[in-house]
Amino acid sequence: MTSSKKNKVDLWFSLPTMIDDEAAMRRCYPLLSAAEHAQFKRFQFKADRKVYMITRALVRIVLSKYTTLSPTALRFEKNSYGRPRVASGCFQDPIHFSISHTRELVICAVASTEEIGVDTESFNREITLELAERYFATSEVKAIKELSGKDQHRRLLEHWTLKEAYIKARSHGFHLPIDGVAFEFEDYPQFRTVLDNKMGDTLTGWQFGHLAPINHHLVAYAVRFVNNLPLHFEVMEAVPFL
Ligand SMILES: CC(C)(COP(=O)(O)OP(=O)(O)OC[C@H]1O[C@@H](n2cnc3c(N)ncnc32)[C@H](O)[C@@H]1OP(=O)(O)O)[C@@H](O)C(=O)NCCC(=O)NCCS
């Protein structure tokens, strides 16, 4: 990504259920590394194998667009909290990405900042009030309990995906206390973000929001750039096997 685009986030997505199984095998499987092939074989369910394969192929194909390296030449490593990143030495300019997947949607956000996180959930995903009480801030639970039915369900998903996106952008996974980041929807759909001191972070530069690349899924992002330029998202479907 060039410096003129440094507040740009590219959101690439694929729809596994719209992709023919044989075509996916033929075009995606050869792009995977030996370790990825081994991981592919460990999945019990065919649908999960397919999502795994499409995710790996999508990430390789997408990231290769930002460099001269071919999809198969890219190497990946993980930080100590499990976040994948491109192995050092692959790119001159740093490129960072964040992944989220369900069986119906795979997304990969690419940005020049490491502090990029995305999360997606299907509207069919049930998030109970009990889960919210366990993971959300008290102020969030109180506001959610004032809603009911579809409104409450949607709001639960909105909080959940925003929290996961932030946690991913911070790279620490479940090592961060997730109730320490709260989203207060006082003027829905506008919201403000509150960070507890225990998060070891400030709100400077952070931007949060939702996108809906397809109807039945919610996508949240959390991204921090060090300047105050406006954020620009480009949403693109990647069909790795055409
Ligand atoms: C890591 C975590 C964020 C993954 O989220 P998920 O909803 O289970 O799954 P998603 O499909 O959205 O994301 C999975 C991707 O996250 C990425 N990921 C894994 N660990 C990560 C980390 N520490 N930081 C950033 N990204 C990470 C990986 O790319 C992974 O995909 P891959 O294994 O195919 O490469 C989640 O398991 C977690 O640790 N959550 C902790 C926060 C929590 O308690 N949430 C509950 C209430 S909000």
The ligand as a Tripos MOL2 file, in Angstrom:
@<TRIPOS>MOLECULE
LIG
   48    50     1     0     0
SMALL
NO_CHARGES

@<TRIPOS>ATOM
      1 C1         -8.9960  -15.0050   18.3340 C.3       1 LIG1
      2 C2        -10.4690  -14.7650   18.2320 C.3       1 LIG1
      3 C3        -10.6820  -13.2450   18.2490 C.3       1 LIG1
      4 C4        -11.0090  -15.4010   16.9260 C.3       1 LIG1
      5 O1        -12.3500  -15.0510   16.6810 O.3       1 LIG1
      6 P1        -13.4830  -16.1100   16.2460 P.3       1 LIG1
      7 O2        -14.7710  -15.3340   16.2250 O.co2     1 LIG1
      8 O3        -13.3890  -17.3220   17.0610 O.co2     1 LIG1
      9 O4        -13.1420  -16.5460   14.7690 O.3       1 LIG1
     10 P2        -13.0190  -15.6690   13.4640 P.3       1 LIG1
     11 O5        -13.3200  -16.5220   12.3160 O.co2     1 LIG1
     12 O6        -13.7480  -14.3820   13.5650 O.co2     1 LIG1
     13 O7        -11.4710  -15.3010   13.4600 O.3       1 LIG1
     14 C5        -10.5120  -16.2900   13.3360 C.3       1 LIG1
     15 C6         -9.2370  -15.6440   12.8760 C.3       1 LIG1
     16 O8         -8.7460  -14.7540   13.8670 O.3       1 LIG1
     17 C7         -7.3430  -14.6210   13.6370 C.3       1 LIG1
     18 N1         -6.6920  -14.6300   14.9400 N.ar      1 LIG1
     19 C8         -6.3950  -15.6780   15.7340 C.ar      1 LIG1
     20 N2         -5.7770  -15.2400   16.8500 N.ar      1 LIG1
     21 C9         -5.7030  -13.8970   16.7480 C.ar      1 LIG1
     22 C10        -5.1570  -12.8810   17.5820 C.ar      1 LIG1
     23 N3         -4.5680  -13.1400   18.7460 N.pl3     1 LIG1
     24 N4         -5.2360  -11.6000   17.1620 N.ar      1 LIG1
     25 C11        -5.8010  -11.2960   15.9880 C.ar      1 LIG1
     26 N5         -6.3400  -12.2160   15.1480 N.ar      1 LIG1
     27 C12        -6.2830  -13.4990   15.5320 C.ar      1 LIG1
     28 C13        -6.8930  -15.7720   12.7560 C.3       1 LIG1
     29 O9         -6.5600  -15.2590   11.4920 O.3       1 LIG1
     30 C14        -8.1360  -16.6300   12.6740 C.3       1 LIG1
     31 O10        -8.3460  -17.2270   11.4210 O.3       1 LIG1
     32 P3         -7.3980  -18.4000   10.8980 P.3       1 LIG1
     33 O11        -7.1420  -19.2970   12.0630 O.co2     1 LIG1
     34 O12        -8.1800  -19.0380    9.8050 O.co2     1 LIG1
     35 O13        -6.1610  -17.7020   10.4050 O.co2     1 LIG1
     36 C15       -11.2680  -15.3600   19.3970 C.3       1 LIG1
     37 O14       -11.1740  -16.7390   19.3760 O.3       1 LIG1
     38 C16       -10.8460  -14.8440   20.7570 C.2       1 LIG1
     39 O15        -9.7970  -15.1180   21.2860 O.2       1 LIG1
     40 N6        -11.7210  -14.1000   21.3530 N.am      1 LIG1
     41 C17       -11.4210  -13.5290   22.6630 C.3       1 LIG1
     42 C18       -12.3680  -12.4630   22.9690 C.3       1 LIG1
     43 C19       -13.5840  -12.9780   23.6500 C.2       1 LIG1
     44 O16       -13.5810  -13.3700   24.7950 O.2       1 LIG1
     45 N7        -14.6990  -12.9050   22.9030 N.am      1 LIG1
     46 C20       -15.9720  -13.2920   23.3670 C.3       1 LIG1
     47 C21       -16.9390  -12.1610   23.4980 C.3       1 LIG1
     48 S1        -16.7960  -10.7630   22.5020 S.3       1 LIG1
@<TRIPOS>BOND
     1     1     2 1
     2     2     3 1
     3     2     4 1
     4     2    36 1
     5     4     5 1
     6     5     6 1
     7     6     7 2
     8     6     8 1
     9     6     9 1
    10     9    10 1
    11    10    11 2
    12    10    12 1
    13    10    13 1
    14    13    14 1
    15    14    15 1
    16    15    16 1
    17    15    30 1
    18    16    17 1
    19    17    18 1
    20    17    28 1
    21    18    19 ar
    22    18    27 ar
    23    19    20 ar
    24    20    21 ar
    25    21    22 ar
    26    21    27 ar
    27    22    23 1
    28    22    24 ar
    29    24    25 ar
    30    25    26 ar
    31    26    27 ar
    32    28    29 1
    33    28    30 1
    34    30    31 1
    35    31    32 1
    36    32    33 2
    37    32    34 1
    38    32    35 1
    39    36    37 1
    40    36    38 1
    41    38    39 2
    42    38    40 1
    43    40    41 1
    44    41    42 1
    45    42    43 1
    46    43    44 2
    47    43    45 1
    48    45    46 1
    49    46    47 1
    50    47    48 1
@<TRIPOS>SUBSTRUCTURE
     1 LIG1         1 GROUP 0 **** ****
